[in-house]
Amino acid sequence: MKKKILSLVLALLIVLSTVALTACGGETAAPQEGSTDAPAEAAAANFVVPEGGYDGSDVTITFYHTMGENLSTVLDEYIVEFNKLYPNIHIDHKNMGGYDDVREQISTEITVGNQPNIAYCYPDHVALYNLAKAVVQLDNLIDSQVEVTRADGSTEILGLTDEQKADFIEGYYNEGKQFGDGLMYTLPMSKSTEVLYYNKTFFDENGLTVPTTWDEMEALCAKIKEIDPESCPLGYDSEANLFITMCEQYNSPYTSATGDHYLFNNDQNKAFVKMFNNWYQQGYLTTQKIYGGYTSGLFTSVDGMRSYMSIGSSAGAVHQRPATDADGNYLFDVGVATIPQVSEDNRKVISQGPSLCIFKDSNEQEVIASWLFAKFLTTNVDFQAEFGMASGYVPVLKSVSANPAYSEFIANADGGKYIAALSAKVCLEQVDDYYTSPAFNGSSAARDQVGGLMVKTLTAKGDDLDAQIDKAFQEAIDECEYAN
């Protein structure tokens, strides 16, 4: 409800903010006929780069993020490096708590024009901010050929070079233009995905093969139940990710950023939901909400009911590692693999993790300075390597794999002490498979509703199962429409 109220408040401010924000570079286009999406309406409001680019102005840039002490330390080190190039751009960075805290703080500040210059963001956050058309569209900055002179006398173009663009992992970079108008709103900062953690010791002892398809997964779960009838073979942390990923793998509609937003009520999606209901009823599968906590707790358990596979965030690898014995040895070895697929011809795995967005400001030099800093963080190979090793997130640049420190990090990958490196290694092996969902005001509600739908349908029983599934889908659609 709090999020819905924020959305309504921002919507009321669109007209007022349009006049104020046109002074920030660019004119606001008239709404497209039939469109209800703020990003699409703002398609012509791209930031206009001043002729001289950055003029050396003394400016302070405020950056909201969620970094803890260890990551803030890395950031501080590279702010020093950035200031060697641009000593008059001062960075004031603030840990605002969690991602939702960042979103709610900025949503409030936008209403009085007091938002930061840069923020960690997720796509649905950007869609929310754009109810007030507050986010800078980056295309003109990315393509700018204006030459900027740095403090050491060297020069760079303001925009991204062809080499820098090509160095981004494509799926991560393209997340920035998933808002329905084809324009770029974010740069990728650090990313994660889902991977399959499995008890390698148990697999080796029982001659089990890691599944690559969902058909293989079903057969494997049946085999594990034969070996350990008290087990729940597979835990899946995110119900929403399970639903959305299956939509992608089946190439079945989920949502759209334009037109009719909520497309997931269809027969193909009902079919895979019914399949997973059968798995749950046979004791093959549980999820975070059904289990009552992250399924890594079930996976790392060695007493009572346990699982032997867990699908969860690649950034949470250390939580998928068991305790050690009295001699300091892990109680079992962990393997990490890509998640199963419906078909090898349409491999899909979710791309998650924070990006950076820049907010509009009446001082165009603050926008330029914010861009230079965001560009520095996202294209600096050494920063990306060090930040990735410290955070557990995957760097967004292909060339990080050649960084000596990161190469050594990956070379040490194992299922124990260096499990984070093993998880990152698997992520980098599937860079061509990443997908992102459309972002619009209401995309967050869709995630919430399909997650809840999965819980309802997995646990449903009775002769009227199809009717219960139909009802759950329709209720989820109705809730999405209401929330929007």
C-alpha positions in Angstrom: 0.0 0.0 0.0 2.8 2.4 0.8 4.4 1.8 -2.6 1.0 2.4 -4.3 0.6 5.7 -2.5 4.1 6.8 -3.6 3.1 6.0 -7.1 0.0 8.0 -7.0 1.8 11.0 -5.5 4.4 10.9 -8.2 1.7 10.6 -10.9 0.1 13.8 -9.6 3.4 15.6 -10.0 4.1 14.7 -13.6 2.5 17.8 -15.0 4.2 20.1 -12.5 7.6 18.4 -13.0 7.5 18.6 -16.8 7.8 22.4 -16.7 10.7 22.3 -14.2 12.6 19.5 -15.8 12.7 20.9 -19.4 15.3 23.3 -18.1 17.6 20.3 -17.4 18.4 19.7 -21.1 15.9 18.8 -23.8 12.2 19.3 -24.5 9.4 17.0 -23.3 7.5 15.3 -26.1 3.8 15.1 -26.3 2.4 11.8 -25.0 2.2 9.0 -27.6 -1.4 8.3 -28.6 -2.8 5.5 -26.4 0.3 5.4 -24.2 0.1 5.2 -20.4 3.8 4.7 -19.7 5.9 7.6 -18.4 9.1 6.5 -20.1 7.4 6.2 -23.5 5.9 9.7 -23.1 9.3 11.1 -22.4 10.9 9.6 -25.5 12.1 13.0 -26.8 13.3 14.4 -23.5 16.8 13.1 -23.9 19.5 15.1 -22.2 21.2 17.7 -24.5 25.0 17.6 -24.0 26.4 21.2 -23.7 28.8 22.1 -26.4 31.9 22.0 -24.2 30.9 19.0 -22.2 32.4 19.2 -18.7 33.7 22.7 -18.0 35.7 21.9 -14.9 33.0 23.3 -12.5 33.3 22.6 -8.8 30.3 20.4 -8.1 29.3 17.9 -5.4 27.5 14.7 -6.5 25.3 12.8 -4.1 25.2 9.0 -4.6 22.7 6.8 -2.8 23.5 3.1 -2.5 23.3 0.0 -0.2 27.0 -0.7 0.2 28.2 -1.9 3.6 31.6 -1.0 5.1 33.7 -3.4 2.9 32.2 -2.2 -0.4 32.3 1.4 0.7 36.0 1.0 1.4 36.5 -0.2 -2.2 34.4 2.7 -3.5 36.4 5.2 -1.5 39.7 3.9 -2.9 38.4 4.5 -6.5 36.9 7.9 -5.7 40.5 8.9 -4.9 41.5 7.6 -8.4 38.6 9.4 -10.0 39.5 12.7 -8.3 43.0 12.5 -9.7 41.3 12.9 -13.1 38.5 15.3 -12.0 39.5 17.0 -8.7 36.6 19.4 -8.8 33.9 16.7 -8.8 33.3 15.8 -5.2 31.4 12.6 -4.4 29.2 12.4 -1.4 28.0 8.8 -1.1 25.5 7.5 1.4 24.4 4.0 2.5 20.6 4.3 2.6 20.0 0.8 3.9 18.4 -1.8 1.6 17.3 -1.4 -2.0 13.7 -0.7 -0.9 15.0 2.0 1.4 16.8 3.7 -1.5 13.7 3.6 -3.6 11.4 5.0 -0.9 13.8 7.8 0.1 14.2 8.9 -3.5 10.5 8.6 -4.2 9.8 11.0 -1.4 12.6 13.4 -2.3 11.5 13.6 -5.9 8.2 15.2 -4.8 10.1 18.2 -3.5 12.9 18.2 -6.2 15.6 17.1 -3.7 16.6 13.7 -5.2 20.3 12.7 -5.3 22.4 12.8 -8.5 23.1 9.1 -8.8 21.5 6.0 -7.3 21.7 2.2 -7.2 18.5 1.1 -8.9 16.4 -1.8 -10.1 14.3 -1.4 -13.3 11.0 -1.1 -11.5 12.5 1.6 -9.3 13.4 3.6 -12.5 9.9 3.1 -13.8 8.6 4.6 -10.5 10.9 7.5 -10.6 9.9 8.2 -14.2 6.3 8.9 -13.2 7.8 12.3 -12.5 10.2 12.0 -15.5 13.1 12.4 -13.1 15.7 10.1 -14.7 18.2 11.3 -17.3 18.0 9.4 -20.6 21.6 8.5 -21.3 21.7 8.0 -25.1 23.2 11.4 -26.0 25.8 11.1 -23.2 26.7 7.6 -24.4 27.1 8.7 -28.0 28.8 12.1 -27.3 32.1 12.7 -29.1 32.8 15.8 -27.1 36.4 15.8 -25.9 37.0 16.3 -22.2 40.4 17.3 -20.7 41.3 15.7 -17.4 43.5 17.1 -14.6 46.5 15.1 -15.7 46.4 16.7 -19.2 45.0 13.5 -20.8 41.7 13.6 -22.7 38.8 11.3 -23.2 35.5 11.5 -25.1 32.6 12.2 -22.9 30.7 9.2 -24.2 31.5 5.6 -24.5 34.0 4.4 -27.1 33.0 1.5 -29.3 35.4 -0.7 -27.4 33.8 0.3 -24.1 30.3 -0.5 -25.4 31.5 -3.9 -26.7 33.2 -4.7 -23.4 29.9 -4.7 -21.5 28.2 -8.1 -21.1 25.4 -7.6 -23.5 22.6 -8.9 -21.3 23.6 -6.6 -18.5 24.0 -3.5 -20.7 20.7 -4.0 -22.5 18.8 -3.9 -19.2 19.1 -0.2 -19.4 16.8 0.1 -22.3 13.9 -2.2 -21.3 11.4 0.6 -20.5 9.3 0.4 -23.7 10.8 3.4 -25.6 14.1 1.9 -26.7 16.1 4.6 -24.8 18.8 4.0 -22.2 18.1 4.9 -18.6 20.8 3.0 -16.6 24.3 1.6 -16.8 25.0 -1.8 -15.2 27.0 -1.7 -12.0 27.3 -5.2 -10.7 25.1 -8.3 -11.4 24.0 -11.6 -10.2 21.9 -14.4 -11.5 20.6 -17.8 -10.3 22.7 -20.9 -10.2 22.2 -24.5 -9.1 24.1 -25.4 -6.0 24.4 -29.2 -5.4 25.9 -31.5 -2.8 28.8 -32.7 -4.8 29.8 -35.2 -2.2 26.4 -36.8 -2.2 26.3 -36.8 -6.1 29.7 -38.4 -6.3 28.9 -41.1 -3.8 25.7 -42.0 -5.5 26.8 -41.7 -9.2 24.3 -38.9 -9.8 24.6 -36.5 -12.8 23.9 -32.8 -12.6 20.7 -32.0 -14.5 20.8 -29.7 -17.5 17.0 -29.8 -18.3 13.8 -29.8 -16.2 13.0 -33.3 -17.5 16.3 -34.5 -16.1 15.7 -32.6 -12.9 12.4 -34.5 -12.3 14.0 -37.9 -12.9 16.9 -36.9 -10.6 14.5 -35.8 -7.8 12.7 -39.1 -8.0 16.1 -40.9 -7.7 17.1 -38.9 -4.7 13.8 -39.6 -3.0 14.6 -43.3 -3.5 18.1 -42.9 -1.8 16.8 -40.6 1.0 13.0 -40.8 1.3 13.1 -38.1 4.1 14.7 -35.5 1.9 13.3 -32.7 -0.2 15.7 -32.9 -3.2 15.4 -29.3 -4.5 14.9 -26.0 -2.8 14.2 -22.9 -5.0 14.5 -19.6 -3.2 12.5 -17.2 -5.4 9.0 -18.2 -6.4 8.8 -15.2 -8.7 12.1 -16.0 -10.5 10.9 -19.6 -11.0 7.7 -18.4 -12.7 9.3 -15.7 -14.8 12.2 -17.9 -15.9 9.9 -20.6 -17.0 8.0 -18.1 -19.0 11.2 -17.1 -20.7 12.4 -20.6 -21.3 9.0 -21.6 -22.8 8.9 -18.3 -24.7 5.5 -17.8 -23.1 4.1 -14.2 -22.4 4.7 -12.7 -19.0 4.5 -8.9 -19.2 4.9 -6.0 -21.6 6.2 -2.5 -21.0 3.6 -1.1 -23.5 -0.1 -1.9 -24.2 -1.6 -4.6 -22.1 1.0 -5.1 -19.3 0.0 -8.4 -17.7 0.1 -11.3 -20.1 0.9 -14.3 -17.9 -2.6 -15.7 -17.6 -2.3 -18.3 -20.4 -2.4 -22.1 -20.9 1.3 -22.7 -21.3 2.1 -21.0 -17.9 -0.7 -22.9 -16.2 0.8 -26.1 -17.6 4.2 -25.6 -16.0 2.6 -24.5 -12.7 0.6 -27.7 -12.7 3.8 -29.6 -13.3 5.5 -28.0 -10.3 2.4 -28.7 -8.2 2.9 -32.4 -9.0 6.6 -32.1 -8.0 5.6 -30.4 -4.7 3.0 -33.1 -3.9 5.6 -35.8 -4.4 8.1 -34.0 -2.1 10.5 -33.1 -4.8 10.5 -29.3 -4.4 10.0 -26.5 -1.9 10.4 -22.8 -2.0 11.4 -20.0 0.4 8.0 -18.9 1.4 6.7 -22.5 1.8 9.8 -23.6 3.7 9.7 -20.5 5.8 13.3 -19.2 5.1 16.0 -19.3 2.5 16.3 -22.8 1.2 20.0 -22.7 1.7 19.2 -23.6 5.3 17.7 -26.8 4.1 20.6 -27.4 1.7 23.4 -26.9 4.3 21.6 -29.0 6.9 23.1 -32.3 7.8 20.5 -33.4 10.3 16.8 -34.2 9.8 15.2 -33.3 6.5 17.6 -31.8 4.0 17.9 -31.0 0.3 20.7 -31.9 -2.0 20.1 -29.1 -4.5 19.4 -25.4 -4.1 18.6 -22.8 -6.8 19.5 -19.3 -5.5 21.4 -16.1 -6.1 24.9 -16.4 -7.4 25.8 -13.5 -5.0 24.8 -15.6 -2.0 27.2 -18.4 -2.6 28.8 -18.3 0.9 25.3 -19.0 2.4 25.1 -22.2 0.4 28.3 -23.6 2.1 27.9 -26.0 5.0 29.5 -25.7 8.4 33.0 -27.1 9.2 33.9 -30.0 11.5 36.3 -29.8 14.4 39.3 -29.9 12.0 38.0 -27.0 9.9 36.9 -29.2 7.0 33.5 -28.5 5.3 30.9 -31.2 6.0 30.4 -31.7 2.3 31.7 -30.2 -1.0 29.4 -28.0 -3.0 29.2 -27.9 -6.8 27.8 -25.0 -8.8 26.1 -25.3 -12.2 23.8 -23.5 -14.4 20.1 -23.9 -13.8 18.1 -26.4 -15.8 16.6 -25.4 -19.1 13.4 -26.4 -21.0 15.5 -26.6 -24.2 19.1 -26.0 -25.1 17.8 -24.1 -28.1 16.4 -21.3 -25.9 18.6 -21.0 -22.9 17.4 -18.3 -20.4 18.6 -17.3 -16.9 17.7 -14.2 -15.1 19.9 -11.1 -14.8 19.6 -9.3 -11.5 21.7 -6.9 -9.4 22.0 -3.1 -9.2 22.5 -0.6 -12.0 23.2 3.2 -11.8 20.7 5.9 -12.8 21.3 9.6 -13.0 18.7 12.1 -12.0 17.8 15.3 -13.8 19.1 18.6 -12.4 18.8 22.3 -13.3 22.6 22.4 -13.2 23.7 20.6 -16.4 27.3 20.4 -15.1 26.0 18.2 -12.2 24.5 15.9 -14.8 27.7 15.8 -16.8 29.8 15.2 -13.6 27.4 12.4 -12.5 27.8 10.8 -15.9 31.6 10.9 -15.8 31.6 9.2 -12.3 29.0 6.6 -13.4 31.0 5.9 -16.5 34.2 5.6 -14.4 32.7 3.0 -12.1 31.1 0.9 -14.8 34.0 0.9 -17.3 37.0 0.8 -15.0 38.3 -2.8 -15.2 40.3 -2.7 -11.9 37.3 -1.3 -9.9 35.0 -3.8 -11.4 37.3 -6.6 -10.5 37.9 -5.5 -7.0 34.3 -4.7 -6.4 33.2 -8.1 -7.7 35.6 -10.0 -5.5 34.5 -8.0 -2.4 30.8 -8.2 -3.1 30.2 -11.6 -4.6 28.5 -9.9 -7.6 29.6 -10.5 -11.1 31.5 -7.7 -12.9 29.7 -6.3 -15.9 32.8 -6.1 -18.2 34.1 -9.0 -20.3 37.7 -7.8 -19.9 37.7 -8.3 -16.2 38.4 -11.9 -16.8 41.9 -10.9 -17.9 42.5 -8.8 -14.8 45.4 -10.5 -12.9 43.8 -10.3 -9.5 40.4 -11.5 -10.8 42.0 -14.2 -12.8 43.7 -15.5 -9.7 40.4 -15.3 -7.8 38.6 -17.4 -10.4 41.5 -19.9 -10.6 41.1 -20.6 -6.9 37.4 -21.5 -7.4 36.2 -24.5 -5.4 33.2 -25.7 -3.5 34.5 -24.6 -0.1 36.6 -21.6 0.9 36.4 -20.1 -2.6 32.8 -20.9 -3.4 32.0 -17.3 -4.4 34.7 -17.6 -7.1 33.1 -20.8 -8.3 29.7 -19.2 -8.5 31.1 -16.2 -10.4 32.9 -18.6 -12.8 29.6 -20.3 -13.7 27.9 -16.9 -14.2 30.6 -15.8 -16.6 30.2 -19.1 -18.6 26.5 -18.2 -19.4 26.8 -14.6 -20.5 24.8 -15.3 -23.6 21.8 -16.6 -21.7 20.8 -13.7 -19.6 17.3 -12.1 -19.8 15.6 -9.2 -18.1 11.9 -8.5 -17.8 10.1 -5.4 -19.1 10.1 -2.5 -16.7 7.1 -0.3 -16.2 5.1 1.2 -13.3 3.5 -2.0 -12.1 6.2 -4.5 -13.0 7.1 -4.9 -9.4 3.5 -5.8 -8.6 3.6 -8.4 -11.3 6.7 -10.0 -9.7 5.0 -10.1 -6.3 1.8 -11.5 -7.7 3.3 -14.4 -9.7 5.4 -15.2 -6.7 2.3 -15.5 -4.6 0.6 -17.4 -7.3 3.3 -20.0 -7.2 2.9 -20.6 -3.5 -0.9 -21.0 -3.9 -0.7 -23.4 -6.8 2.2 -25.5 -5.5 0.3 -26.2 -2.3 -3.2 -26.7 -3.9 -4.8 -30.1 -3.6 -8.1 -31.7 -4.6 -10.1 -32.8 -7.6 -10.6 -29.2 -8.7 -6.9 -28.5 -9.2 -7.4 -26.9 -12.6 -10.1 -24.6 -11.3 -7.9 -23.6 -8.4 -5.1 -22.8 -10.8 -7.4 -20.8 -13.0 -8.6 -18.8 -10.0 -5.1 -18.1 -8.8 -4.1 -16.8 -12.2 -7.1 -14.5 -12.5 -6.7 -13.2 -8.9 -3.0 -12.4 -9.7 -4.1 -10.5 -12.8 -6.8 -8.6 -10.9 -4.3 -7.6 -8.1 -1.8 -6.4 -10.7 -4.5 -4.2 -12.4 -5.6 -2.8 -9.0 -2.0 -2.1 -7.9 -1.4 -0.1 -11.1 
